[in-house]
Amino acid sequence: MREHYPDFFESAFAAGFRTEQDGYEYRLFCQDIGQLQIQTGKIVANDPLVMFETEPFTETFPTGSFPVQLAIAQVQHLDEAKSPEEELEPDERVALARIVFADKPVVSWKMAVWENSDVSQLAPHEFFGYGVDAGTGCFMDEVACKQLESKMEQDDTYFETLMEEMDQTYKHTRNWLVKDMGDGANIAMFSSGWGDGSYASYIGYDADGKIVRLLTDFYVIGWMESPEEE
């Protein structure tokens, strides 16, 4: 398992972040999508349209109302990006999503895991992540998760309602929604990078060892194959 994680976990949310990979240019910008209500400190991250995982992470997070931000990548082939005559709209993908618990620098990261996840057994390029089968990820308190489960059980077309509401923010090819579930609970949901897959989340700590971030990386920007020292 890795002990060091890429600097872009933070810098991707700053203005002007840009990188190139495999003949493509990635220009990222930060999108604030709203406040997430954390009531119990136990957070679930999953695909809310299929609900494969409903178990919260083992870590207990701060409670309260916290901003959720997306680092959205505008992706263009380098030939298109450098050609002023072609004004093609770039493909937009949600590269990372995060909850900001405090506006303090992150000095260390740790993979967010579930009970019985043994990180000591992971190879450098392996991780524990949640499965996505409907191109969507989310953050929610376990109270909101139980409410969502209940609504899904009562109405097997409820996921269609969520998809329609998400499409109100659609732009090729990403969208998001902060859904009020009632009783002070809500869900922050968003497109998952290139689509379906398995995606890991990471907890950021400040110099005092306090939690200041929870971030999901949708691997739009590749880094897993890089040596740790980079």
C-alpha positions as a LaTeX table, in Angstrom:
\begin{tabular}{lrrr}
\hline
Residue & $x$ (\AA) & $y$ (\AA) & $z$ (\AA) \\
\hline
Met1 & 0.00 & 0.00 & 0.00 \\
Arg2 & 1.19 & 3.53 & $-0.75$ \\
Glu3 & 2.23 & 5.93 & 1.98 \\
His4 & 2.40 & 8.99 & $-0.28$ \\
Tyr5 & $-0.35$ & 10.42 & $-2.42$ \\
Pro6 & $-0.27$ & 12.93 & $-5.29$ \\
Asp7 & $-0.08$ & 16.67 & $-4.69$ \\
Phe8 & $-3.00$ & 17.20 & $-7.06$ \\
Phe9 & $-5.37$ & 15.84 & $-4.39$ \\
Glu10 & $-5.18$ & 19.46 & $-3.21$ \\
Ser11 & $-3.81$ & 21.48 & $-6.13$ \\
Ala12 & $-6.48$ & 20.24 & $-8.56$ \\
Phe13 & $-8.97$ & 22.44 & $-6.72$ \\
Ala14 & $-6.83$ & 25.57 & $-7.13$ \\
Ala15 & $-7.30$ & 27.97 & $-10.04$ \\
Gly16 & $-5.14$ & 27.29 & $-13.08$ \\
Phe17 & $-4.30$ & 23.62 & $-12.50$ \\
Arg18 & $-3.28$ & 21.98 & $-15.77$ \\
Thr19 & $-1.58$ & 18.77 & $-16.77$ \\
Glu20 & $-0.94$ & 16.65 & $-19.87$ \\
Gln21 & $-1.21$ & 12.89 & $-20.19$ \\
Asp22 & $-1.23$ & 10.53 & $-23.17$ \\
Gly23 & $-1.72$ & 13.29 & $-25.72$ \\
Tyr24 & $-4.51$ & 15.05 & $-23.85$ \\
Glu25 & $-4.65$ & 18.31 & $-21.94$ \\
Tyr26 & $-6.52$ & 18.49 & $-18.63$ \\
Arg27 & $-7.54$ & 21.91 & $-17.33$ \\
Leu28 & $-9.25$ & 21.71 & $-13.97$ \\
Phe29 & $-11.54$ & 24.09 & $-12.13$ \\
Cys30 & $-13.28$ & 23.92 & $-8.77$ \\
Gln31 & $-17.06$ & 23.72 & $-8.62$ \\
Asp32 & $-18.86$ & 24.29 & $-5.31$ \\
Ile33 & $-22.09$ & 22.28 & $-5.33$ \\
Gly34 & $-23.51$ & 22.94 & $-1.86$ \\
Gln35 & $-23.38$ & 22.03 & 1.82 \\
Leu36 & $-23.52$ & 18.45 & 3.07 \\
Gln37 & $-25.16$ & 17.78 & 6.42 \\
Ile38 & $-23.18$ & 15.36 & 8.59 \\
Gln39 & $-25.31$ & 14.35 & 11.57 \\
Thr40 & $-23.61$ & 11.25 & 13.01 \\
Gly41 & $-20.04$ & 11.59 & 11.76 \\
Lys42 & $-20.36$ & 8.26 & 9.94 \\
Ile43 & $-20.12$ & 8.85 & 6.18 \\
Val44 & $-21.16$ & 6.57 & 3.33 \\
Ala45 & $-19.63$ & 6.96 & $-0.14$ \\
Asn46 & $-21.16$ & 4.86 & $-2.91$ \\
Asp47 & $-23.11$ & 4.86 & $-6.16$ \\
Pro48 & $-26.46$ & 6.14 & $-4.83$ \\
Leu49 & $-28.38$ & 4.87 & $-7.85$ \\
Val50 & $-27.50$ & 1.22 & $-7.26$ \\
Met51 & $-26.48$ & 1.20 & $-3.56$ \\
Phe52 & $-23.85$ & $-1.56$ & $-3.69$ \\
Glu53 & $-22.21$ & $-0.31$ & $-0.49$ \\
Thr54 & $-24.21$ & 1.06 & 2.44 \\
Glu55 & $-21.62$ & 0.60 & 5.18 \\
Pro56 & $-19.98$ & 3.83 & 6.41 \\
Phe57 & $-16.23$ & 4.28 & 6.57 \\
Thr58 & $-14.64$ & 3.22 & 9.86 \\
Glu59 & $-13.40$ & 6.76 & 10.60 \\
Thr60 & $-15.67$ & 9.14 & 12.48 \\
Phe61 & $-15.79$ & 12.56 & 10.79 \\
Pro62 & $-16.70$ & 16.00 & 12.16 \\
Thr63 & $-20.41$ & 16.76 & 12.38 \\
Gly64 & $-22.11$ & 19.85 & 11.00 \\
Ser65 & $-22.62$ & 21.44 & 7.58 \\
Phe66 & $-19.65$ & 21.31 & 5.20 \\
Pro67 & $-18.98$ & 22.39 & 1.61 \\
Val68 & $-18.71$ & 19.79 & $-1.13$ \\
Gln69 & $-16.48$ & 20.65 & $-4.08$ \\
Leu70 & $-15.74$ & 19.00 & $-7.40$ \\
Ala71 & $-12.51$ & 19.30 & $-9.36$ \\
Ile72 & $-13.81$ & 19.19 & $-12.94$ \\
Ala73 & $-11.41$ & 18.44 & $-15.77$ \\
Gln74 & $-11.89$ & 20.00 & $-19.19$ \\
Val75 & $-10.32$ & 17.38 & $-21.44$ \\
Gln76 & $-9.11$ & 18.05 & $-24.97$ \\
His77 & $-6.71$ & 16.35 & $-27.34$ \\
Leu78 & $-3.52$ & 18.42 & $-27.44$ \\
Asp79 & $-3.92$ & 19.08 & $-31.17$ \\
Glu80 & $-7.38$ & 20.57 & $-30.54$ \\
Ala81 & $-6.28$ & 22.55 & $-27.49$ \\
Lys82 & $-3.48$ & 24.23 & $-29.47$ \\
Ser83 & $-5.56$ & 25.00 & $-32.55$ \\
Pro84 & $-7.23$ & 28.44 & $-32.27$ \\
Glu85 & $-9.29$ & 27.79 & $-35.42$ \\
Glu86 & $-11.13$ & 24.88 & $-33.83$ \\
Glu87 & $-13.52$ & 25.92 & $-31.11$ \\
Leu88 & $-14.64$ & 22.48 & $-29.99$ \\
Glu89 & $-16.29$ & 22.30 & $-26.58$ \\
Pro90 & $-14.04$ & 20.25 & $-24.26$ \\
Asp91 & $-15.30$ & 17.12 & $-22.60$ \\
Glu92 & $-15.84$ & 17.79 & $-18.88$ \\
Arg93 & $-15.30$ & 15.07 & $-16.30$ \\
Val94 & $-15.51$ & 15.07 & $-12.50$ \\
Ala95 & $-11.93$ & 14.16 & $-11.60$ \\
Leu96 & $-12.20$ & 14.45 & $-7.81$ \\
Ala97 & $-14.89$ & 15.18 & $-5.24$ \\
Arg98 & $-14.25$ & 16.32 & $-1.70$ \\
Ile99 & $-15.79$ & 17.45 & 1.56 \\
Val100 & $-13.92$ & 20.33 & 3.21 \\
Phe101 & $-14.21$ & 20.02 & 6.98 \\
Ala102 & $-11.75$ & 22.82 & 7.71 \\
Asp103 & $-9.83$ & 25.33 & 5.60 \\
Lys104 & $-6.42$ & 24.06 & 6.71 \\
Pro105 & $-3.58$ & 22.49 & 4.71 \\
Val106 & $-3.47$ & 18.72 & 4.40 \\
Val107 & $-0.17$ & 17.27 & 5.61 \\
Ser108 & $-1.04$ & 13.58 & 5.26 \\
Trp109 & $-3.56$ & 11.29 & 3.58 \\
Lys110 & $-4.94$ & 7.90 & 4.53 \\
Met111 & $-7.19$ & 5.62 & 2.50 \\
Ala112 & $-10.77$ & 5.56 & 3.78 \\
Val113 & $-11.78$ & 1.98 & 4.49 \\
Trp114 & $-14.55$ & $-0.17$ & 5.85 \\
Glu115 & $-14.60$ & $-2.64$ & 8.71 \\
Asn116 & $-12.53$ & $-5.74$ & 7.91 \\
Ser117 & $-10.52$ & $-3.89$ & 5.23 \\
Asp118 & $-6.91$ & $-4.98$ & 5.77 \\
Val119 & $-4.79$ & $-2.34$ & 4.06 \\
Ser120 & $-1.60$ & $-4.20$ & 5.00 \\
Gln121 & $-2.48$ & $-6.78$ & 2.33 \\
Leu122 & $-2.64$ & $-4.21$ & $-0.49$ \\
Ala123 & 0.05 & $-4.03$ & $-3.17$ \\
Pro124 & 1.30 & $-0.53$ & $-4.20$ \\
His125 & $-1.24$ & $-0.26$ & $-7.06$ \\
Glu126 & $-4.19$ & $-1.74$ & $-5.14$ \\
Phe127 & $-6.89$ & $-0.04$ & $-3.10$ \\
Phe128 & $-10.23$ & $-0.47$ & $-1.42$ \\
Gly129 & $-12.95$ & 1.41 & $-3.26$ \\
Tyr130 & $-16.67$ & 1.50 & $-3.87$ \\
Gly131 & $-18.27$ & 0.09 & $-6.99$ \\
Val132 & $-19.99$ & 2.33 & $-9.53$ \\
Asp133 & $-22.45$ & 0.86 & $-12.03$ \\
Ala134 & $-24.56$ & 3.93 & $-12.88$ \\
Gly135 & $-21.79$ & 6.47 & $-13.48$ \\
Thr136 & $-22.45$ & 8.24 & $-10.19$ \\
Gly137 & $-20.74$ & 8.68 & $-6.82$ \\
Cys138 & $-21.81$ & 10.43 & $-3.64$ \\
Phe139 & $-21.18$ & 11.44 & $-0.05$ \\
Met140 & $-23.86$ & 11.12 & 2.63 \\
Asp141 & $-24.26$ & 10.64 & 6.34 \\
Glu142 & $-25.46$ & 7.16 & 7.32 \\
Val143 & $-28.80$ & 8.74 & 8.33 \\
Ala144 & $-29.33$ & 9.92 & 4.75 \\
Cys145 & $-28.20$ & 6.51 & 3.48 \\
Lys146 & $-30.92$ & 4.77 & 5.48 \\
Gln147 & $-33.49$ & 7.25 & 4.18 \\
Leu148 & $-32.36$ & 6.63 & 0.61 \\
Glu149 & $-32.53$ & 2.87 & 1.10 \\
Ser150 & $-36.07$ & 3.24 & 2.41 \\
Lys151 & $-37.15$ & 5.36 & $-0.57$ \\
Met152 & $-35.58$ & 2.88 & $-2.99$ \\
Glu153 & $-37.47$ & 0.01 & $-1.34$ \\
Gln154 & $-40.78$ & 1.89 & $-1.44$ \\
Asp155 & $-40.40$ & 3.06 & $-5.03$ \\
Asp156 & $-38.31$ & 1.03 & $-7.47$ \\
Thr157 & $-38.29$ & 3.98 & $-9.91$ \\
Tyr158 & $-36.92$ & 6.48 & $-7.36$ \\
Phe159 & $-33.48$ & 6.30 & $-8.99$ \\
Glu160 & $-35.08$ & 7.72 & $-12.15$ \\
Thr161 & $-36.25$ & 10.74 & $-10.16$ \\
Leu162 & $-32.70$ & 11.30 & $-8.93$ \\
Met163 & $-31.31$ & 11.01 & $-12.46$ \\
Glu164 & $-33.81$ & 13.55 & $-13.78$ \\
Glu165 & $-32.88$ & 16.01 & $-11.03$ \\
Met166 & $-29.17$ & 15.49 & $-11.66$ \\
Asp167 & $-29.67$ & 16.27 & $-15.34$ \\
Gln168 & $-30.67$ & 19.83 & $-14.42$ \\
Thr169 & $-26.94$ & 20.54 & $-13.98$ \\
Tyr170 & $-25.81$ & 18.49 & $-16.99$ \\
Lys171 & $-22.98$ & 19.61 & $-19.23$ \\
His172 & $-21.14$ & 17.27 & $-21.58$ \\
Thr173 & $-20.42$ & 14.95 & $-19.78$ \\
Arg174 & $-20.98$ & 15.57 & $-16.06$ \\
Asn175 & $-23.69$ & 16.58 & $-13.59$ \\
Trp176 & $-24.38$ & 16.78 & $-9.89$ \\
Leu177 & $-27.14$ & 17.15 & $-7.32$ \\
Val178 & $-27.44$ & 17.94 & $-3.62$ \\
Lys179 & $-30.65$ & 16.15 & $-2.66$ \\
Asp180 & $-32.62$ & 17.08 & 0.45 \\
Met181 & $-33.84$ & 13.91 & 2.13 \\
Gly182 & $-35.75$ & 15.65 & 4.95 \\
Asp183 & $-35.09$ & 15.70 & 8.71 \\
Gly184 & $-31.87$ & 17.64 & 8.20 \\
Ala185 & $-30.26$ & 15.00 & 5.97 \\
Asn186 & $-29.09$ & 15.32 & 2.38 \\
Ile187 & $-26.93$ & 13.63 & $-0.26$ \\
Ala188 & $-24.24$ & 15.13 & $-2.49$ \\
Met189 & $-24.09$ & 13.12 & $-5.72$ \\
Phe190 & $-22.03$ & 13.65 & $-8.86$ \\
Ser191 & $-20.82$ & 12.00 & $-12.06$ \\
Ser192 & $-17.94$ & 9.59 & $-11.56$ \\
Gly193 & $-15.12$ & 10.55 & $-13.91$ \\
Trp194 & $-15.13$ & 8.36 & $-17.02$ \\
Gly195 & $-18.07$ & 6.34 & $-15.66$ \\
Asp196 & $-18.33$ & 2.92 & $-14.03$ \\
Gly197 & $-15.54$ & 1.30 & $-12.05$ \\
Ser198 & $-14.20$ & 1.08 & $-8.53$ \\
Tyr199 & $-13.01$ & 4.26 & $-6.81$ \\
Ala200 & $-11.09$ & 4.87 & $-3.60$ \\
Ser201 & $-11.58$ & 7.66 & $-1.09$ \\
Tyr202 & $-8.94$ & 9.31 & 1.06 \\
Ile203 & $-8.96$ & 11.18 & 4.37 \\
Gly204 & $-6.81$ & 14.30 & 4.69 \\
Tyr205 & $-5.33$ & 15.32 & 8.06 \\
Asp206 & $-3.85$ & 18.63 & 9.19 \\
Ala207 & $-0.67$ & 19.16 & 11.20 \\
Asp208 & $-2.58$ & 18.46 & 14.43 \\
Gly209 & $-3.89$ & 15.14 & 13.15 \\
Lys210 & $-7.43$ & 16.41 & 12.71 \\
Ile211 & $-9.58$ & 15.48 & 9.73 \\
Val212 & $-9.89$ & 18.35 & 7.23 \\
Arg213 & $-10.86$ & 16.53 & 3.98 \\
Leu214 & $-12.63$ & 13.49 & 2.59 \\
Leu215 & $-11.82$ & 13.02 & $-1.09$ \\
Thr216 & $-12.81$ & 10.52 & $-3.78$ \\
Asp217 & $-10.49$ & 10.16 & $-6.77$ \\
Phe218 & $-12.19$ & 9.07 & $-10.00$ \\
Tyr219 & $-8.85$ & 8.44 & $-11.76$ \\
Val220 & $-9.38$ & 10.89 & $-14.57$ \\
Ile221 & $-5.74$ & 11.87 & $-13.97$ \\
Gly222 & $-3.62$ & 8.74 & $-13.86$ \\
Trp223 & $-1.10$ & 8.29 & $-11.07$ \\
Met224 & $-1.42$ & 4.74 & $-9.74$ \\
Glu225 & 1.29 & 3.44 & $-12.06$ \\
Ser226 & 3.81 & 6.09 & $-10.92$ \\
Pro227 & 6.55 & 5.20 & $-8.44$ \\
Glu228 & 5.80 & 6.31 & $-4.88$ \\
Glu229 & 8.74 & 8.64 & $-4.70$ \\
Glu230 & 7.26 & 10.75 & $-7.48$ \\
\hline
\end{tabular}
